[in-house]
Amino acid sequence: MLRAKIERDRHRPYGRVKENGAWTQISGEDCERNIAAASAWLDEIGIEAGDRVAILGPPHPNWTSLDFATLCRGAITVGIYPTLTPEQVGWQLRHSGAKALFVDSPDTLARLEGVLAPQLRFRSTWDCPHADGDRQALWARAALVEPVHPAAIVYTSGTTGDPKGAILTHGAIHAVSVTSREAVKLEPGDRGVVFLPLAHSLQRVTVYRGLLEQVEAWFCPRIEDFLDVVKEARPSVLASVPRMLEKIKAKIEGEVARASPVRQQVFATAMAVGRERSLCLESGRPLPWWLATRWAFYDKLVYRKVRAFFGGELRMFVCGGARLDPEVARFFHGLGVDVMEGWGLTETCAPATVNRLDAFRFGSVGKALPGTDIRIAPDGEIEVKGPGLFVGYWNNPEATAESFTTDGYYRTGDVGTLDAEGFLRITDRKKEIIVTAGGKKIPPVNIEKPLEGGPVGQAVVIGDDRPYLVALFAPDPEISVDGRDPVAQARVDALNATLAPFERIKKWAWLPEPLSVENGTLTPTMKLKRRVIAERYRGVIEGLYA
């Protein structure tokens, strides 16, 4: 399918990347040539079917060229997040048995030198030394790859201990890329910005869909440049995580706050009208003429100017990875930008459910993709089965066996409800995994335990749907230490030095009392009652995020 698309649309722009301050266009011809060149490179270093090829770096066309070259020869891509520490990268290289590692720069390679796995045959920056490759040989090898063959190992955080490598097959990735097309419709000529790490399943699937559906991808390697790239690219569709939508909303509201009181009042009225229209469309009711007229008036006066913040052509956000505040979704929907929130996991190749343009409920994560079955277990856990499901965890048969029911449903660890119309709502998590507003999944126990000791009786890490992690420290009732704040801060600093940036504790606070079974914050087996703690100390938590 990929070959047919590339050959049919040989001269169509597939993407753009900024080099030396100017945007360079990548056509279908360039895309095929780059993949063939990367394949020749892999052939030269002895990569065969089944071998693991690790790629680490920010979003870039070289990432995708190496990925496709790897997949076309039946080898397995191991995408590694560039935010991981060298030690975490080293563990994934050893566990996956990667035979080659490609990174974005010599500096990155130097940073990893002390942790590279012994089985690694080859390491290099990803600038391909070949200008061309045998394209017929590329496609001939690709024809030998079967849907059941592994395509990628994607590491996801476990509740405790080391990460788990989910094995995604060619068939699973293809199934999600195809079935999601019915739910989230793209159009030839659409433009998008690739800014999430390509190790992220959602971003990977959107890139695959872009190649299949003639969507031009503008690559944004530095997250700090995102808004500038958006203004230049003028995207029509953006795949994002909730945190990015929250930042954009805050940026817009910050601009309004600096405007005159009259402009602020006009904006407030316009947003009220937009919200009313959004509620009407969500309910499926016909739009009253007077509301349509008022919205059209404010579209000319306000909404179009705000949409210019995104380049003026954005019509749709596709959002996943964490819970999206319904009011944030309604804010953008009121401006005339559709917000399609979905839900899925690494183990489901990203989306398993999604809201549709013609059937959506803000606060829900939509309905199951075609061919995917969602059910709720007696304890409320969401179980999923379908063609996009992973086949197991790499070198971890115990975790694989524990993750599936006897009839083949995957136990997701999320708790939720299905309404009569089939809309899924996530209400809780069965597993102790924090999912930040940026979509990062973090097992809190791995951070809490090193912080405990001395005056810190228990540490509680907070961060679900938040921009960063904070910690609550409960004092040990049997230890009285003068100047305990410096002691605790030293523990935080020491731990942060070993963590990836998204895992670090940004702020912390002492709780006024120890945690105990008696005050209801611990179970009889001395486990944290996280929801009770979050509710009881809500004021302390909100102060840390103020």
C-alpha positions as CSV (number, residue, x, y, z in Angstrom):
1,M,0.0,0.0,0.0
2,L,2.8,2.4,0.9
3,R,4.6,1.7,-2.4
4,A,1.4,2.3,-4.4
5,K,0.8,5.6,-2.6
6,I,4.3,6.9,-3.1
7,E,4.5,5.9,-6.8
8,R,1.0,7.4,-7.5
9,D,1.8,10.7,-5.8
10,R,5.5,10.9,-6.7
11,H,5.6,14.7,-7.1
12,R,3.2,15.6,-4.3
13,P,4.8,17.2,-1.1
14,Y,4.9,14.6,1.7
15,G,6.6,16.8,4.2
16,R,8.8,19.7,5.1
17,V,11.8,20.2,7.4
18,K,13.6,23.4,8.3
19,E,17.3,23.4,7.3
20,N,19.6,26.4,7.7
21,G,16.6,28.6,8.4
22,A,14.6,27.6,5.3
23,W,11.9,25.0,4.8
24,T,12.8,22.2,2.5
25,Q,10.0,20.3,0.8
26,I,10.1,16.5,0.6
27,S,8.2,14.9,-2.3
28,G,7.0,11.4,-2.9
29,E,10.1,10.9,-5.1
30,D,12.3,12.2,-2.2
31,C,10.5,9.9,0.3
32,E,11.1,6.8,-1.7
33,R,14.7,7.7,-2.4
34,N,15.4,8.3,1.3
35,I,13.8,5.1,2.4
36,A,15.8,3.1,-0.3
37,A,19.0,4.8,0.8
38,A,18.4,4.0,4.5
39,S,17.6,0.4,3.5
40,A,20.9,0.1,1.7
41,W,22.6,1.4,4.8
42,L,20.9,-1.2,6.9
43,D,21.8,-3.9,4.4
44,E,25.4,-2.7,4.6
45,I,25.6,-3.1,8.3
46,G,24.0,-6.5,8.3
47,I,20.4,-5.9,9.6
48,E,18.2,-8.8,8.8
49,A,14.5,-9.7,9.3
50,G,13.7,-9.9,13.0
51,D,16.7,-7.7,14.1
52,R,15.9,-4.7,16.3
53,V,16.9,-1.2,15.2
54,A,16.7,1.5,17.8
55,I,16.0,5.1,16.8
56,L,16.4,8.0,19.2
57,G,15.8,11.7,18.4
58,P,13.2,14.4,17.9
59,P,10.7,14.4,15.1
60,H,12.6,14.5,11.8
61,P,12.3,13.0,8.3
62,N,15.4,10.9,9.0
63,W,13.5,9.2,11.8
64,T,10.7,8.1,9.5
65,S,13.1,7.1,6.7
66,L,14.9,4.7,9.0
67,D,11.7,3.5,10.4
68,F,10.2,2.6,7.0
69,A,13.5,1.1,5.8
70,T,13.5,-1.1,9.0
71,L,9.9,-2.2,8.5
72,C,10.3,-2.9,4.8
73,R,13.0,-5.5,5.5
74,G,11.1,-7.2,8.3
75,A,13.3,-5.8,11.0
76,I,11.8,-4.3,14.2
77,T,11.9,-0.6,15.1
78,V,12.6,0.3,18.7
79,G,11.6,3.9,19.1
80,I,13.3,5.5,22.2
81,Y,12.1,8.8,23.8
82,P,14.9,11.4,23.6
83,T,13.9,12.7,27.1
84,L,15.1,9.5,28.8
85,T,18.2,9.4,30.8
86,P,21.3,7.6,29.5
87,E,20.7,4.8,32.0
88,Q,17.1,4.3,30.8
89,V,18.2,4.3,27.2
90,G,20.9,1.7,28.0
91,W,18.3,-0.6,29.7
92,Q,16.0,-0.5,26.7
93,L,18.9,-1.2,24.3
94,R,19.9,-4.2,26.4
95,H,16.4,-5.5,26.9
96,S,15.4,-5.2,23.3
97,G,18.7,-6.7,22.0
98,A,19.0,-3.9,19.5
99,K,21.8,-4.5,17.0
100,A,21.9,-0.9,15.7
101,L,21.3,2.5,17.2
102,F,20.7,5.7,15.2
103,V,20.6,9.1,16.9
104,D,20.1,12.7,15.9
105,S,23.6,14.1,16.7
106,P,27.2,13.4,17.8
107,D,26.4,15.0,21.1
108,T,23.6,12.5,21.8
109,L,25.9,9.6,20.9
110,A,28.6,10.9,23.2
111,R,26.1,11.3,26.0
112,L,25.2,7.6,25.6
113,E,28.7,6.2,25.2
114,G,28.9,4.8,28.8
115,V,25.6,2.8,28.6
116,L,25.6,1.3,25.1
117,A,24.6,-2.4,25.2
118,P,27.3,-5.0,24.4
119,Q,25.3,-6.7,21.7
120,L,25.0,-3.4,19.7
121,R,26.8,-3.9,16.4
122,F,26.5,-0.4,15.0
123,R,25.9,3.1,16.3
124,S,25.7,6.3,14.3
125,T,24.0,9.6,13.8
126,W,21.1,9.2,11.4
127,D,22.6,11.2,8.5
128,C,22.6,8.5,5.8
129,P,25.9,8.2,3.9
130,H,24.1,6.9,0.8
131,A,22.6,9.2,-1.7
132,D,20.5,6.4,-3.3
133,G,19.6,2.8,-3.0
134,D,18.0,-0.1,-5.0
135,R,14.3,0.8,-5.0
136,Q,13.2,-2.5,-6.6
137,A,15.2,-4.5,-4.0
138,L,13.5,-2.4,-1.3
139,W,10.0,-3.2,-2.4
140,A,10.9,-6.9,-3.1
141,R,12.0,-7.3,0.5
142,A,8.9,-5.5,1.7
143,A,6.7,-7.9,-0.2
144,L,8.0,-10.7,2.0
145,V,6.8,-9.1,5.2
146,E,3.6,-10.6,6.6
147,P,0.9,-8.9,8.8
148,V,1.7,-11.2,11.7
149,H,5.4,-10.1,11.8
150,P,6.5,-7.8,14.6
151,A,7.0,-4.2,13.4
152,A,7.8,-2.3,16.5
153,I,8.6,-2.6,20.2
154,V,7.3,0.3,22.2
155,Y,8.3,0.6,25.8
156,T,5.6,1.6,28.3
157,S,5.9,2.1,32.0
158,G,4.9,-0.7,34.3
159,T,3.3,0.0,37.7
160,T,6.6,-0.9,39.4
161,G,10.0,-1.9,38.2
162,D,11.3,-1.8,34.6
163,P,9.3,-0.8,31.5
164,K,7.6,-3.3,29.3
165,G,8.1,-3.6,25.6
166,A,4.8,-3.9,23.7
167,I,5.2,-5.8,20.5
168,L,3.1,-4.3,17.7
169,T,2.7,-6.2,14.4
170,H,2.4,-4.9,10.9
171,G,-1.2,-6.1,10.8
172,A,-2.1,-4.2,14.0
173,I,-0.5,-0.9,12.9
174,H,-2.2,-1.2,9.5
175,A,-5.6,-2.0,11.0
176,V,-5.6,1.1,13.2
177,S,-4.3,3.3,10.4
178,V,-7.2,2.1,8.2
179,T,-10.1,1.8,10.7
180,S,-9.3,5.3,12.2
181,R,-9.8,6.8,8.8
182,E,-13.6,6.2,9.1
183,A,-13.7,7.9,12.5
184,V,-11.3,10.9,11.9
185,K,-11.5,11.9,8.3
186,L,-8.6,13.7,6.6
187,E,-8.6,15.3,3.2
188,P,-6.0,15.3,0.4
189,G,-4.0,18.5,0.8
190,D,-4.4,18.7,4.6
191,R,-1.3,19.9,6.5
192,G,-0.2,18.8,10.0
193,V,2.7,19.5,12.4
194,V,4.7,16.6,13.7
195,F,5.9,17.6,17.1
196,L,5.3,14.7,19.5
197,P,8.2,12.2,19.8
198,L,8.0,9.5,17.1
199,A,8.4,6.9,19.7
200,H,4.9,7.9,20.8
201,S,2.3,5.6,19.2
202,L,-0.2,8.4,18.5
203,Q,2.3,10.5,16.5
204,R,3.6,7.4,14.7
205,V,0.1,6.4,13.5
206,T,-0.6,10.0,12.3
207,V,2.6,10.0,10.2
208,Y,1.6,6.6,8.7
209,R,-1.9,8.0,7.9
210,G,-0.4,11.1,6.5
211,L,1.5,9.0,4.0
212,L,-1.6,7.1,3.0
213,E,-3.9,10.1,2.8
214,Q,-1.8,12.8,1.1
215,V,-1.4,14.9,4.3
216,E,1.7,17.1,4.3
217,A,3.8,16.8,7.5
218,W,5.8,19.8,8.8
219,F,8.4,18.5,11.2
220,C,9.0,20.4,14.4
221,P,12.1,18.9,16.2
222,R,12.0,21.5,19.1
223,I,8.9,21.8,21.1
224,E,9.8,25.4,21.9
225,D,9.3,26.2,18.2
226,F,5.9,24.7,18.0
227,L,3.8,27.9,17.8
228,D,6.2,29.4,15.3
229,V,6.0,26.4,13.1
230,V,2.2,26.3,13.4
231,K,2.0,29.9,12.1
232,E,4.3,29.1,9.2
233,A,2.7,25.7,8.3
234,R,-0.9,26.9,8.7
235,P,-2.1,23.3,9.5
236,S,-5.6,22.2,8.9
237,V,-5.3,19.3,11.4
238,L,-3.2,18.8,14.5
239,A,-2.6,15.6,16.6
240,S,-1.9,16.7,20.1
241,V,-2.0,15.9,23.8
242,P,-4.2,17.8,26.3
243,R,-1.2,19.8,27.8
244,M,-0.6,21.5,24.4
245,L,-4.2,22.5,24.1
246,E,-4.1,23.9,27.6
247,K,-1.0,25.9,26.8
248,I,-2.5,27.3,23.6
249,K,-5.7,28.3,25.5
250,A,-3.6,30.0,28.2
251,K,-1.6,31.9,25.6
252,I,-4.8,33.2,23.9
253,E,-6.3,34.2,27.3
254,G,-3.1,35.9,28.2
255,E,-3.2,38.0,25.1
256,V,-6.9,38.9,25.8
257,A,-6.0,39.9,29.4
258,R,-3.6,42.5,28.0
259,A,-6.3,44.0,25.8
260,S,-8.6,46.9,26.7
261,P,-11.6,46.3,28.9
262,V,-13.9,46.7,25.9
263,R,-12.1,44.0,23.9
264,Q,-12.1,41.7,26.9
265,Q,-15.9,42.1,27.2
266,V,-16.3,41.4,23.5
267,F,-14.2,38.3,23.7
268,A,-16.1,37.0,26.8
269,T,-19.4,37.5,25.0
270,A,-18.1,35.8,21.8
271,M,-16.9,32.8,23.9
272,A,-20.3,32.5,25.6
273,V,-22.0,32.4,22.2
274,G,-19.4,29.8,21.0
275,R,-20.0,27.7,24.0
276,E,-23.8,27.8,23.5
277,R,-23.3,26.7,19.8
278,S,-21.0,23.9,20.9
279,L,-23.5,22.6,23.4
280,C,-26.2,22.6,20.7
281,L,-24.1,20.8,18.2
282,E,-23.0,18.2,20.8
283,S,-26.6,17.4,21.6
284,G,-27.5,16.8,18.0
285,R,-30.2,19.5,18.0
286,P,-30.6,21.8,14.9
287,L,-28.8,25.1,15.3
288,P,-31.4,27.9,15.9
289,W,-31.3,30.7,13.3
290,W,-30.6,33.3,15.9
291,L,-27.6,31.4,17.4
292,A,-26.2,30.7,13.9
293,T,-26.5,34.4,13.1
294,R,-24.8,35.5,16.3
295,W,-22.0,32.9,15.8
296,A,-21.4,34.1,12.3
297,F,-21.2,37.7,13.5
298,Y,-18.6,36.8,16.1
299,D,-16.8,34.6,13.7
300,K,-16.0,37.7,11.6
301,L,-15.3,39.9,14.7
302,V,-13.4,37.5,17.0
303,Y,-13.1,33.8,16.1
304,R,-11.2,34.2,12.8
305,K,-8.7,36.5,14.5
306,V,-8.1,33.9,17.2
307,R,-7.9,31.1,14.6
308,A,-5.2,33.1,12.9
309,F,-3.1,32.2,16.0
310,F,-2.8,28.8,14.4
311,G,-2.3,30.1,10.9
312,G,-5.9,30.6,10.1
313,E,-6.7,27.2,8.5
314,L,-7.0,24.8,11.5
315,R,-10.3,22.9,11.4
316,M,-9.5,19.9,13.7
317,F,-7.6,18.9,16.8
318,V,-7.1,15.1,17.4
319,C,-6.3,14.7,21.0
320,G,-5.3,11.7,23.2
321,G,-2.7,10.5,25.7
322,A,-4.4,11.9,28.8
323,R,-7.7,13.2,30.0
324,L,-8.9,16.4,28.2
325,D,-10.8,18.9,30.3
326,P,-14.2,19.2,28.6
327,E,-14.2,23.0,29.0
328,V,-10.8,23.2,27.2
329,A,-12.4,21.1,24.3
330,R,-15.5,23.4,24.3
331,F,-13.3,26.5,24.2
332,F,-11.8,25.5,20.9
333,H,-15.0,24.0,19.5
334,G,-16.6,27.4,20.2
335,L,-14.0,29.0,18.1
336,G,-14.9,26.8,15.2
337,V,-12.2,24.1,15.6
338,D,-13.5,20.5,16.0
339,V,-11.9,18.6,18.9
340,M,-11.8,14.8,18.4
341,E,-10.7,13.3,21.7
342,G,-9.8,9.6,21.7
343,W,-8.4,6.9,24.0
344,G,-6.0,4.1,23.6
345,L,-2.7,2.8,24.8
346,T,0.6,1.7,23.5
347,E,-0.8,-1.8,23.5
348,T,-3.7,-0.8,21.2
349,C,-1.4,1.0,18.7
350,A,-2.7,4.3,20.1
351,P,-6.5,4.9,19.3
352,A,-9.1,2.3,20.3
353,T,-11.9,4.8,20.6
354,V,-12.5,8.3,19.3
355,N,-15.2,10.9,19.1
356,R,-16.6,11.6,15.6
357,L,-17.5,14.8,13.8
358,D,-21.1,13.7,13.7
359,A,-21.2,11.9,17.1
360,F,-19.2,13.3,20.0
361,R,-19.5,13.9,23.7
362,F,-17.0,16.1,25.5
363,G,-15.9,14.4,28.6
364,S,-16.0,11.1,26.9
365,V,-13.3,9.5,24.7
366,G,-15.8,8.5,22.0
367,K,-16.9,5.2,20.5
368,A,-14.8,2.1,19.6
369,L,-13.1,2.0,16.2
370,P,-14.7,-0.4,13.7
371,G,-13.7,-4.0,14.5
372,T,-12.7,-3.1,18.1
373,D,-14.8,-4.4,21.0
374,I,-14.8,-2.6,24.4
375,R,-16.3,-4.1,27.5
376,I,-16.4,-3.3,31.2
377,A,-15.3,-6.0,33.7
378,P,-17.3,-6.5,36.9
379,D,-14.7,-4.4,38.8
380,G,-15.1,-1.6,36.3
381,E,-11.8,-2.2,34.4
382,I,-12.0,-1.5,30.6
383,E,-11.1,-4.5,28.5
384,V,-10.4,-4.3,24.8
385,K,-10.1,-6.7,21.9
386,G,-9.5,-6.0,18.2
387,P,-7.2,-6.0,15.2
388,G,-5.0,-3.2,16.6
389,L,-4.1,-5.1,19.8
390,F,-0.5,-5.9,20.6
391,V,0.6,-9.6,20.8
392,G,2.6,-9.5,24.0
393,Y,5.5,-8.0,25.9
394,W,9.0,-8.5,24.6
395,N,10.9,-11.1,26.7
396,N,8.2,-10.9,29.4
397,P,5.8,-13.9,29.2
398,E,4.6,-13.4,32.8
399,A,3.4,-9.9,32.1
400,T,1.9,-11.0,28.8
401,A,-0.1,-13.7,30.5
402,E,-1.3,-11.4,33.2
403,S,-2.5,-8.8,30.7
404,F,-5.0,-10.9,28.9
405,T,-8.3,-12.6,29.9
406,T,-8.9,-16.2,29.0
407,D,-11.0,-15.1,25.9
408,G,-8.3,-12.7,24.6
409,Y,-9.3,-9.3,25.9
410,Y,-6.6,-7.0,27.1
411,R,-6.9,-5.7,30.6
412,T,-6.1,-2.0,30.2
413,G,-5.8,-1.0,33.8
414,D,-8.2,1.9,33.2
415,V,-11.6,2.0,34.8
416,G,-14.6,3.4,33.0
417,T,-18.2,3.3,31.9
418,L,-20.0,2.7,28.6
419,D,-23.3,4.5,28.1
420,A,-26.2,3.3,26.0
421,E,-24.9,5.1,22.9
422,G,-21.5,3.4,23.2
423,F,-19.5,6.4,24.4
424,L,-16.7,5.5,26.8
425,R,-15.8,7.5,29.8
426,I,-12.6,7.0,31.8
427,T,-13.3,7.4,35.5
428,D,-10.3,6.0,37.3
429,R,-7.1,3.9,36.9
430,K,-6.8,0.5,38.4
431,K,-3.1,0.5,38.0
432,E,-1.0,3.1,39.8
433,I,0.1,5.0,36.8
434,I,0.2,8.7,36.5
435,V,-0.6,10.2,33.1
436,T,0.4,13.8,32.9
437,A,-1.3,16.4,30.8
438,G,1.5,15.9,28.2
439,G,0.6,12.2,27.9
440,K,3.6,10.9,29.8
441,K,3.0,7.7,31.8
442,I,4.9,7.5,35.1
443,P,4.7,4.8,37.8
444,P,4.7,6.9,41.0
445,V,6.1,4.1,43.3
446,N,9.4,4.3,41.4
447,I,9.7,7.9,42.5
448,E,8.1,7.8,45.9
449,K,10.2,5.1,47.5
450,P,13.6,6.8,47.0
451,L,12.2,10.0,48.6
452,E,11.2,8.2,51.8
453,G,13.4,8.0,54.8
454,G,14.6,10.3,57.6
455,P,11.9,12.9,58.3
456,V,9.9,11.7,55.3
457,G,7.5,9.0,56.5
458,Q,5.7,8.7,53.2
459,A,6.0,10.4,49.8
460,V,3.0,10.8,47.5
461,V,3.6,11.9,43.9
462,I,0.8,13.8,42.2
463,G,0.5,14.6,38.5
464,D,-2.5,13.0,36.8
465,D,-3.7,15.4,34.1
466,R,-1.2,18.0,35.4
467,P,1.7,19.7,33.5
468,Y,4.4,18.4,35.9
469,L,4.9,16.2,39.0
470,V,4.7,17.5,42.6
471,A,5.2,15.6,45.8
472,L,3.5,15.6,49.2
473,F,5.7,14.6,52.2
474,A,4.1,13.1,55.3
475,P,6.3,13.5,58.4
476,D,7.6,10.5,60.2
477,P,5.9,10.7,63.6
478,E,8.9,9.2,65.4
479,I,11.6,11.4,63.9
480,S,12.0,15.1,64.8
481,V,14.6,16.8,62.7
482,D,15.3,20.5,62.9
483,G,15.6,22.1,59.5
484,R,13.9,19.1,57.8
485,D,13.1,21.1,54.7
486,P,16.8,21.1,53.6
487,V,17.0,17.4,54.2
488,A,13.9,16.8,52.1
489,Q,15.1,19.1,49.4
490,A,18.4,17.3,49.2
491,R,16.5,14.0,48.6
492,V,14.5,15.6,45.8
493,D,17.6,17.1,44.2
494,A,19.5,13.8,44.3
495,L,16.6,11.8,42.9
496,N,15.9,14.4,40.1
497,A,19.4,14.1,38.9
498,T,18.7,10.5,38.0
499,L,15.3,11.1,36.3
500,A,14.1,12.1,32.9
501,P,12.8,15.7,32.8
502,F,9.2,14.7,32.7
503,E,9.7,12.4,35.8
504,R,11.2,15.1,38.0
505,I,9.6,16.6,41.0
506,K,9.1,20.4,40.3
507,K,7.6,21.3,43.7
508,W,6.8,19.7,47.0
509,A,5.1,20.4,50.4
510,W,4.9,19.0,53.9
511,L,1.6,17.6,55.0
512,P,0.4,18.7,58.4
513,E,0.2,15.1,59.7
514,P,1.5,11.6,59.1
515,L,-0.5,9.3,56.9
516,S,-2.2,6.4,58.8
517,V,-4.9,3.8,58.8
518,E,-6.6,5.7,61.6
519,N,-7.1,8.9,59.6
520,G,-8.1,7.0,56.5
521,T,-5.2,7.8,54.2
522,L,-3.7,4.3,54.3
523,T,-5.3,0.9,53.8
524,P,-5.0,-1.8,56.5
525,T,-2.0,-3.2,54.5
526,M,-0.4,0.3,54.6
527,K,-0.9,1.1,51.0
528,L,-1.7,4.7,50.0
529,K,-5.3,5.7,49.4
530,R,-4.5,8.0,46.6
531,R,-8.0,9.4,46.0
532,V,-8.5,10.1,49.7
533,I,-5.2,11.8,50.0
534,A,-5.8,13.9,46.8
535,E,-9.2,15.0,48.1
536,R,-8.2,15.7,51.7
537,Y,-5.1,17.8,50.7
538,R,-6.6,19.4,47.7
539,G,-5.7,22.9,48.9
540,V,-2.1,21.9,49.4
541,I,-1.9,20.4,45.9
542,E,-3.6,23.4,44.2
543,G,-1.1,25.6,46.0
544,L,1.8,23.7,44.3
545,Y,0.2,24.2,40.9
546,A,-0.7,27.9,41.5
